[in-house]
Amino acid sequence: MARGFPGGIHPLSHKSATADIPSETCPLPDELVIPLAQHVGSPASVCVLAGQRVTRGQTIGRANGFVSVPVHAPTSGLVTAVEPRPHPCGAQLLAVVLQPDGDDAWGEEYLGQGFHVLTVEAMLERIREAGVVGMGGAAFPTHVKLDPPEGKPIDTVIVNAAECEPWLTADRRTLLEQLEKVLTGVEVLQKILNARHLWIGLEDNQPDTAQRLASRCRQRGIKLAVLPARYPQGAERQLIYAITGRRVPARGLPMDVGVLVQNVGTVAALTDAVTRGRPLIERMVTVAGGCVEKPRNLRTRIGTPVAHLLAYCGLRDAPAKVIMGGPMMGAAQHSLAVPVLRGTSGVLAFRREDLVDGQPGPCVRCGRCVAVCPMHLLPTYIADYARRDELALAERFAARNCIECGSCSYACPARIPLVQSIRYAKGAILARRRRS
């Protein structure tokens, strides 16, 4: 039985503008910028040159190690440059710049094949070669996640459709519009992992989705968990506890309790990889926010500049802040030239009046940050130690266990940027460990 999780908050959802509107295909821009660093692990190694013509789906960056995946051309066209370009992480990173030719032509066509005749090794190789990574934001290579070490058997698979971040509805539209692909992907996961328990988890603010899923899930032996809407329901640890009652150790991974969690978009993508040989070159992106004239979900090619998405949807005013991802855990962008990546779930543009203004005040010891922390931490203490560079004390108070959900900062009446201080502490602690 679903049991919820301790802590968490209830921010306004702001989902109504896009939740029930069918997705659209975003037109190709004049220029695609495809970074070679789009996943956890080693960036891909470029394997094309400026002046070279490529076809849709062609490999333009080869995997550089086990924890790495290839990068592919999102459309056919001319490689105009291989050079550093603005990246959503804030740096200039190497990217392949592609000018679409308008043909959008695939290279060698792949004949579809049922996954039942494939070995586990063959399926994992197809997932790797297709560049499938976690599309909920983490961008961890999926083939690595599906190959746990010996002694860590997975008996439970959870498809994460909770989508607890405000504004975002990309996962909802993916589930509704690609339901058969998602359900097939669950069966692929079951075969790869030999899992006994299959779940799809979503929040109770989607009754129509739950109703549509119920009978289809029963037919395939998949259980449906409809959870009370609360942020951060979609975080792996919280979702696992809410559905199974198992607690992932503070420094452990879901595999330590026999569970694998995959985002709903990732599951659809691995189905394409296994059954059609299609690489991950497109994803659903929510474009919304107070500045956006026509909020919607767009099926967007990887490498599409944010400026192109916002121009297509229309802007009421010049945005004061643009966030990639959700408002709680997403990253504010320094340039609209940054491209959509495989892990980009949303592009949110806000007006000045949409933003929280004012300087942070002193901590009043109200305890709200403690009450809402889903990891049972003392955020105000950790943040205070971080600001004073007392890293040993920050580590003693388990700073590294923070999942950076932002619940503490949201709940703080003094508007103290707690999560930013804790993030600094985590980075400084890890840097110190590497030096020692």
C-alpha positions as CSV (number, residue, x, y, z in Angstrom):
1,M,0.0,0.0,0.0
2,A,1.3,3.5,-0.9
3,R,2.3,5.3,2.3
4,G,3.7,8.6,1.3
5,F,7.0,9.9,2.8
6,P,8.1,12.1,5.7
7,G,8.6,15.8,5.0
8,G,7.9,17.6,1.8
9,I,5.9,20.6,0.7
10,H,2.9,21.6,-1.4
11,P,3.9,24.3,-3.8
12,L,1.3,25.6,-6.3
13,S,1.4,23.3,-9.2
14,H,0.8,25.7,-12.1
15,K,0.3,22.7,-14.4
16,S,-3.2,23.6,-15.8
17,A,-1.9,25.6,-18.7
18,T,-0.2,22.6,-20.4
19,A,-1.5,19.4,-18.7
20,D,-4.4,18.8,-21.0
21,I,-3.1,20.2,-24.3
22,P,-1.7,17.6,-26.7
23,S,2.0,18.1,-27.5
24,E,3.3,19.6,-30.7
25,T,6.4,19.1,-32.7
26,C,8.8,22.0,-32.4
27,P,10.0,23.1,-35.9
28,L,13.7,22.6,-36.5
29,P,15.8,25.7,-35.8
30,D,18.3,27.1,-38.3
31,E,21.1,25.7,-36.2
32,L,21.4,22.8,-33.7
33,V,24.1,22.8,-31.0
34,I,24.7,19.3,-29.8
35,P,27.0,19.2,-26.8
36,L,29.2,16.1,-26.3
37,A,28.6,16.3,-22.5
38,Q,25.0,15.4,-22.0
39,H,25.3,12.7,-19.4
40,V,26.9,11.6,-16.2
41,G,30.3,10.2,-16.9
42,S,32.9,10.8,-19.6
43,P,31.7,13.1,-22.4
44,A,31.5,11.5,-25.9
45,S,34.5,11.9,-28.2
46,V,33.7,13.8,-31.4
47,C,33.9,11.7,-34.6
48,V,32.8,14.2,-37.3
49,L,34.5,17.2,-38.8
50,A,33.3,20.6,-39.9
51,G,32.1,20.5,-43.5
52,Q,30.9,16.9,-43.2
53,R,27.3,16.0,-44.0
54,V,25.5,13.7,-41.6
55,T,22.1,11.9,-41.6
56,R,19.5,11.8,-38.9
57,G,20.6,9.4,-36.1
58,Q,24.2,9.2,-37.2
59,T,26.8,8.9,-34.5
60,I,28.6,12.2,-34.1
61,G,30.2,11.5,-30.8
62,R,31.4,8.0,-29.6
63,A,31.1,6.7,-26.1
64,N,34.2,7.3,-24.1
65,G,34.2,4.4,-21.6
66,F,31.6,2.3,-19.8
67,V,29.9,5.2,-18.0
68,S,29.4,7.1,-21.2
69,V,27.1,7.0,-24.2
70,P,27.3,8.1,-27.9
71,V,25.8,11.3,-29.2
72,H,23.8,11.4,-32.4
73,A,22.7,13.9,-35.1
74,P,19.2,15.0,-34.4
75,T,18.5,15.6,-38.1
76,S,20.3,15.5,-41.4
77,G,22.5,18.4,-42.5
78,L,25.9,20.0,-42.6
79,V,28.3,20.1,-39.7
80,T,29.4,23.8,-39.7
81,A,31.6,23.7,-36.6
82,V,33.0,21.6,-33.8
83,E,33.8,24.2,-31.1
84,P,33.0,25.2,-27.5
85,R,29.5,26.7,-27.1
86,P,27.4,27.8,-24.2
87,H,26.2,24.8,-22.1
88,P,23.4,24.8,-19.5
89,C,26.0,24.0,-16.8
90,G,27.2,27.6,-17.2
91,A,30.5,26.8,-19.0
92,Q,31.5,26.7,-22.7
93,L,31.8,23.1,-23.6
94,L,32.7,21.3,-26.9
95,A,29.7,20.8,-29.2
96,V,28.9,19.8,-32.8
97,V,27.1,22.6,-34.6
98,L,24.7,21.3,-37.2
99,Q,22.8,23.2,-40.0
100,P,19.7,21.2,-40.9
101,D,19.2,20.6,-44.6
102,G,15.4,20.3,-44.4
103,D,15.3,16.6,-45.5
104,D,15.4,15.2,-42.0
105,A,16.6,12.0,-43.6
106,W,17.6,8.9,-41.6
107,G,20.6,7.0,-42.6
108,E,20.4,3.2,-42.8
109,E,16.9,2.1,-42.0
110,Y,16.4,-0.3,-39.2
111,L,13.8,-3.1,-39.3
112,G,11.7,-3.3,-36.2
113,Q,12.1,-6.4,-34.1
114,G,10.3,-7.8,-31.1
115,F,12.5,-7.7,-28.0
116,H,11.4,-11.2,-26.9
117,V,13.9,-12.8,-29.3
118,L,16.8,-10.7,-28.1
119,T,19.3,-11.6,-25.3
120,V,19.7,-9.4,-22.3
121,E,23.2,-8.5,-23.6
122,A,21.9,-7.5,-27.0
123,M,19.2,-5.3,-25.4
124,L,21.7,-3.5,-23.2
125,E,24.0,-2.9,-26.2
126,R,21.1,-1.3,-28.1
127,I,20.2,0.9,-25.2
128,R,23.9,2.0,-24.9
129,E,24.3,2.6,-28.6
130,A,21.1,4.6,-28.7
131,G,22.5,7.0,-26.1
132,V,19.6,6.5,-23.7
133,V,20.1,8.2,-20.3
134,G,17.9,9.2,-17.4
135,M,15.5,11.8,-18.8
136,G,14.2,13.0,-15.4
137,G,17.2,15.3,-15.1
138,A,20.0,13.1,-13.8
139,A,21.1,11.9,-17.3
140,F,22.8,8.8,-15.9
141,P,23.6,6.2,-18.7
142,T,20.7,3.7,-18.6
143,H,22.7,0.7,-19.7
144,V,24.9,1.1,-16.6
145,K,21.9,1.3,-14.4
146,L,20.4,-1.8,-15.9
147,D,23.5,-3.8,-15.3
148,P,23.8,-4.0,-11.5
149,P,26.9,-5.7,-10.0
150,E,26.7,-9.3,-8.9
151,G,25.0,-9.7,-5.5
152,K,22.7,-6.7,-6.1
153,P,19.6,-8.4,-7.7
154,I,16.7,-6.2,-8.7
155,D,13.3,-7.5,-7.8
156,T,11.2,-4.3,-8.2
157,V,11.0,-1.9,-11.1
158,I,9.3,1.5,-10.6
159,V,8.4,3.8,-13.5
160,N,8.5,7.3,-12.2
161,A,5.6,9.4,-13.5
162,A,5.1,11.4,-10.4
163,E,6.4,14.7,-12.0
164,C,6.1,16.6,-8.7
165,E,7.9,19.8,-9.9
166,P,5.5,22.7,-10.5
167,W,4.8,23.8,-14.1
168,L,6.2,20.6,-15.7
169,T,3.8,18.3,-17.5
170,A,6.2,16.7,-20.1
171,D,6.0,13.3,-18.3
172,R,2.2,13.4,-18.2
173,R,2.0,14.1,-21.9
174,T,4.6,11.3,-22.7
175,L,2.6,8.8,-20.6
176,L,-0.7,9.7,-22.2
177,E,0.5,10.0,-25.8
178,Q,3.0,7.1,-25.8
179,L,1.4,4.7,-23.4
180,E,1.9,1.6,-25.4
181,K,5.6,2.4,-25.8
182,V,5.9,2.9,-22.0
183,L,4.2,-0.4,-21.2
184,T,6.4,-2.2,-23.7
185,G,9.4,-0.6,-22.0
186,V,8.3,-2.0,-18.6
187,E,8.3,-5.5,-20.2
188,V,11.8,-4.8,-21.6
189,L,13.0,-3.8,-18.1
190,Q,11.4,-6.9,-16.6
191,K,13.2,-9.2,-19.0
192,I,16.6,-7.5,-18.5
193,L,16.4,-7.5,-14.7
194,N,14.2,-10.5,-14.1
195,A,12.1,-8.4,-11.8
196,R,9.0,-9.8,-10.1
197,H,7.3,-6.5,-9.1
198,L,6.5,-3.8,-11.7
199,W,5.1,-0.5,-10.7
200,I,4.1,2.8,-12.2
201,G,3.9,5.6,-9.7
202,L,2.1,8.9,-10.3
203,E,0.4,11.5,-8.1
204,D,-3.3,11.8,-7.4
205,N,-3.6,15.1,-9.3
206,Q,-3.9,13.1,-12.5
207,P,-7.1,11.1,-12.0
208,D,-7.7,10.9,-15.8
209,T,-4.3,9.3,-16.3
210,A,-4.8,6.9,-13.5
211,Q,-8.1,5.8,-14.9
212,R,-6.7,5.3,-18.3
213,L,-3.8,3.3,-16.9
214,A,-5.7,1.1,-14.5
215,S,-7.0,-1.6,-16.9
216,R,-4.0,-1.5,-19.2
217,C,-1.6,-2.1,-16.2
218,R,-3.7,-5.0,-14.9
219,Q,-3.6,-6.7,-18.3
220,R,0.2,-6.6,-18.2
221,G,0.7,-7.5,-14.5
222,I,1.9,-3.9,-13.7
223,K,0.8,-2.4,-10.4
224,L,-0.4,1.3,-10.3
225,A,0.5,3.4,-7.3
226,V,-1.5,6.7,-7.1
227,L,0.3,8.8,-4.5
228,P,-0.9,11.9,-2.6
229,A,0.6,14.9,-4.4
230,R,3.5,16.3,-2.5
231,Y,6.9,17.5,-3.5
232,P,9.5,15.9,-3.8
233,Q,7.5,12.7,-4.5
234,G,9.5,12.1,-7.7
235,A,12.8,11.8,-5.9
236,E,14.0,8.2,-6.1
237,R,14.4,7.6,-2.3
238,Q,11.0,9.1,-1.5
239,L,9.2,7.3,-4.3
240,I,10.7,4.0,-3.3
241,Y,9.6,4.4,0.3
242,A,6.2,5.6,-0.7
243,I,5.5,2.6,-2.9
244,T,7.5,-0.3,-1.2
245,G,8.3,0.9,2.3
246,R,12.0,0.2,1.7
247,R,14.5,2.8,2.9
248,V,17.5,3.4,0.7
249,P,20.6,3.8,2.9
250,A,21.8,7.4,3.2
251,R,25.0,6.7,1.1
252,G,23.5,3.9,-0.8
253,L,21.7,3.4,-4.1
254,P,18.2,2.0,-5.0
255,M,19.9,-1.3,-6.0
256,D,20.9,-1.7,-2.4
257,V,17.3,-2.4,-1.6
258,G,16.6,-4.3,-4.8
259,V,14.8,-1.5,-6.7
260,L,15.3,0.3,-10.0
261,V,13.6,3.5,-10.8
262,Q,13.3,4.9,-14.3
263,N,11.7,8.1,-15.6
264,V,8.7,7.5,-17.9
265,G,10.4,9.3,-20.7
266,T,13.5,7.1,-20.3
267,V,11.3,4.0,-20.5
268,A,9.7,5.2,-23.8
269,A,13.2,6.0,-25.2
270,L,14.6,2.5,-24.4
271,T,11.7,0.9,-26.1
272,D,12.6,2.8,-29.3
273,A,16.2,1.8,-28.8
274,V,15.5,-1.9,-28.3
275,T,12.6,-2.5,-30.8
276,R,13.5,0.1,-33.5
277,G,17.2,0.9,-33.1
278,R,16.3,4.6,-32.8
279,P,18.7,6.8,-30.9
280,L,17.7,9.4,-28.3
281,I,17.6,12.5,-30.4
282,E,14.2,14.0,-29.3
283,R,12.4,14.6,-26.1
284,M,9.3,16.2,-24.6
285,V,9.9,19.6,-23.1
286,T,7.4,21.8,-21.2
287,V,7.7,25.4,-22.2
288,A,5.8,27.6,-19.7
289,G,6.1,30.4,-17.1
290,G,4.6,33.9,-16.7
291,C,6.4,35.2,-19.7
292,V,5.2,32.6,-22.2
293,E,2.3,33.6,-24.4
294,K,1.3,30.0,-25.4
295,P,2.5,27.4,-22.9
296,R,2.7,23.9,-24.3
297,N,4.7,20.7,-24.5
298,L,6.9,20.4,-27.5
299,R,8.6,17.3,-29.0
300,T,12.0,18.9,-29.4
301,R,15.2,17.8,-31.1
302,I,18.2,17.6,-28.8
303,G,20.4,20.7,-29.5
304,T,17.5,23.1,-30.1
305,P,18.5,26.5,-28.6
306,V,16.2,27.7,-25.8
307,A,15.7,31.0,-27.7
308,H,14.0,29.0,-30.5
309,L,11.6,27.3,-28.1
310,L,10.6,30.6,-26.5
311,A,10.2,32.3,-29.9
312,Y,8.0,29.5,-31.1
313,C,5.7,29.8,-28.0
314,G,5.9,33.6,-27.9
315,L,6.9,35.9,-25.1
316,R,4.8,38.6,-23.4
317,D,7.8,40.4,-22.0
318,A,11.6,40.0,-21.9
319,P,12.1,37.3,-19.3
320,A,13.8,38.2,-16.0
321,K,14.8,34.6,-15.4
322,V,14.9,31.5,-17.5
323,I,15.1,28.1,-15.8
324,M,15.9,24.8,-17.5
325,G,14.1,22.0,-15.6
326,G,11.6,22.8,-12.8
327,P,11.6,25.9,-10.5
328,M,12.6,23.8,-7.5
329,M,15.7,21.9,-8.8
330,G,16.3,23.5,-12.2
331,A,19.1,25.8,-13.1
332,A,18.8,29.5,-14.1
333,Q,20.4,30.1,-17.5
334,H,22.9,32.8,-18.3
335,S,22.1,32.7,-22.1
336,L,19.2,31.8,-24.3
337,A,21.7,30.3,-26.7
338,V,22.1,27.2,-24.5
339,P,20.6,24.0,-26.1
340,V,18.0,21.4,-25.0
341,L,19.8,18.3,-23.7
342,R,18.6,14.8,-23.1
343,G,17.8,15.6,-19.5
344,T,15.9,18.9,-20.2
345,S,12.4,18.4,-19.0
346,G,11.3,22.0,-19.1
347,V,12.1,25.6,-20.1
348,L,10.4,28.1,-17.8
349,A,10.5,31.9,-18.5
350,F,9.5,34.2,-15.7
351,R,8.7,37.9,-15.3
352,R,10.2,40.1,-12.6
353,E,6.9,40.0,-10.7
354,D,6.9,36.2,-10.7
355,L,10.1,36.1,-8.7
356,V,10.6,36.2,-4.9
357,D,12.2,39.6,-4.1
358,G,13.9,40.9,-1.0
359,Q,17.0,40.2,0.9
360,P,17.2,37.1,3.2
361,G,16.8,37.8,6.9
362,P,18.2,36.2,10.0
363,C,17.2,32.6,11.0
364,V,14.4,32.8,13.5
365,R,14.8,29.1,14.6
366,C,11.2,28.3,13.6
367,G,12.2,24.7,12.5
368,R,10.2,24.7,9.3
369,C,13.2,23.6,7.2
370,V,13.6,20.7,9.6
371,A,10.0,19.7,9.3
372,V,9.9,19.6,5.5
373,C,13.3,18.0,4.9
374,P,12.6,14.6,3.3
375,M,16.1,13.4,4.3
376,H,15.7,14.2,8.1
377,L,18.5,16.7,8.1
378,L,19.0,20.0,10.0
379,P,19.3,22.4,7.0
380,T,19.8,25.6,8.9
381,Y,22.7,24.2,10.9
382,I,24.4,22.7,7.7
383,A,23.9,26.0,5.8
384,D,25.3,28.0,8.7
385,Y,28.4,25.8,8.9
386,A,28.8,26.1,5.1
387,R,28.7,29.9,5.2
388,R,31.5,29.8,7.9
389,D,33.5,27.2,5.9
390,E,33.3,24.8,8.9
391,L,33.2,21.8,6.5
392,A,33.9,19.2,9.2
393,L,30.8,20.2,11.1
394,A,28.8,20.4,7.9
395,E,29.9,16.8,7.1
396,R,29.1,15.7,10.6
397,F,25.6,16.9,10.2
398,A,25.3,14.8,7.0
399,A,25.5,17.6,4.4
400,R,26.3,15.0,1.7
401,N,22.9,13.3,2.3
402,C,21.0,16.4,1.0
403,I,19.2,15.7,-2.3
404,E,19.0,19.5,-3.0
405,C,15.2,19.4,-3.5
406,G,14.9,23.0,-2.2
407,S,12.1,22.2,0.2
408,C,14.0,24.0,3.0
409,S,14.5,27.2,1.1
410,Y,10.8,27.2,0.0
411,A,9.6,26.8,3.5
412,C,12.0,29.3,5.1
413,P,10.1,32.5,6.2
414,A,13.4,34.4,6.3
415,R,14.1,33.5,2.6
416,I,17.5,32.1,3.4
417,P,19.0,30.3,0.4
418,L,19.6,27.2,2.4
419,V,20.0,24.7,-0.4
420,Q,22.6,26.9,-2.2
421,S,24.8,26.9,1.0
422,I,24.4,23.2,1.4
423,R,25.3,22.6,-2.2
424,Y,28.4,24.6,-1.7
425,A,29.3,22.5,1.4
426,K,28.8,19.2,-0.5
427,G,31.1,20.3,-3.3
428,A,33.7,21.6,-0.9
429,I,33.7,18.4,1.1
430,L,34.1,16.3,-2.0
431,A,36.9,18.5,-3.3
432,R,38.7,18.2,0.0
433,R,38.4,14.4,-0.1
434,R,39.8,14.3,-3.6
435,R,42.9,16.3,-2.5
436,S,43.5,14.1,0.6
